[in-house]
């Protein structure tokens, strides 16, 4: 999903993509054959970014990646098959992941985690606007941290870890707040409704700036923070944290829509 999205964004004239159509076709064929079950995109254990916990099966961000890929392939080939696959997957997500308030983290797993923000970032058309609003408000109720971040697990769950556990990965995706995802969530919220979620967007930006300047390794963005307090923890020079921070700043101030 990330590969297709970044190539799509960088290759505005589609010259690179068009010359390599056969490669993209091969990738998609492989995904459909090896990682699809009952219309849903599937993954094996440790194949999502939350690789310290068991998330095999069909996960919400993988559905958004796959819809993006199908839409990409429809634009590239004009074959209606890909539009059909995208529409069918959207229907499957509504039936299997959305209950009217919660967008499940996985098939038959309604645990509240922040991966719905990745889903919106890739596929805002997955739900209607009012559905996304309910989804985000419910997510903030379960995941929001007062210092300006998102926990990786519902704070009410028994396995929620308030503080980072170091090399023991117990807290990694059971509480620890990851800066790349916080920054991505702020981008998603800004695109969704910048006025309604102004407070959260500004709080995330402020916490990221504070971490870069005063925590961890100064001038670098750390991997994560404990849920219980803003810290620079994990890897102190994390490229994807910095990349998403740059994208957030660009979204807020340099794309003609910032204020």
PyMOL commands that set and color helices and strands:
alter all, ss='L'
color gray80, all
select helices_A, chain A and resi 2-10+15-19+21-34+60-77+80-96+115-122+124-126+129-143+169-171+179-193+198-214+239-253
alter helices_A, ss='H'
color red, helices_A
select strands_A, chain A and resi 36-37+40-41+144-145+149-150+177-178+224-225
alter strands_A, ss='S'
color yellow, strands_A
deselect
rebuild
show_as cartoon
